[in-house]
Amino acid sequence: MTMWGEEDGPSNVSGWGLEESVLLLKRAGKTRDVPPVEVVAALSTIRKAKVDSSSFLETLGGSESPGRTWMLIFTAQKRLDKGRYLPVTAVQRFDAAAKRIENGVYLGPIGHLTFEGKFSWKGKILAFMFEYLRLKIGPFGPLEISLGKQEREPTTTDAFFIWFYIDEEIAVAQGKGGGFAFWSRCHNVT
């Protein structure tokens, strides 16, 4: 059964507004049982909405270190014609106070791989560059590899996200390559 009931379906998502699309993504983030076609339609609606972005950075990264963590839930192609739920635990930490980003894939007791670096924020665009890679396998401490530090601020010539929606529960953005994604706020990373 869809969010709309038996008689309605994904074709009606395009007629929904921002509020309904946000509620659908919040449900998808908690349950992962919303059909991908409906998630993609909600992402499209949110992308087209005019949302006040003045509080995006603080909502995304908090007001003090170490910032806030967000689990990547779903990715979609740039044409927004199909997408999928992520099969692994991928988490990003944004620290607005220190302008730092950490992106990681976590495999429970097996280990994790993270990248850490700095970001800049302009308008709705968060540009970033990674400076360190950390690899942890099993009980061994993480191996840290420097990716090189650059003294300049990240710009749109580097990797970036354009943010379309951020509240205390979900965030929606488009990456430099054109793909779309949404994250759910999380507190524990495993």
Helices and strands as residue ranges (DSSP letters): G 10-15, H 18-31, H 36-48, H 56-61, E 68-76, E 83-85, E 89-95, E 100-106, G 108-110, E 111-122, E 125-137, E 143-146, E 159-166, E 170-175, E 180-186
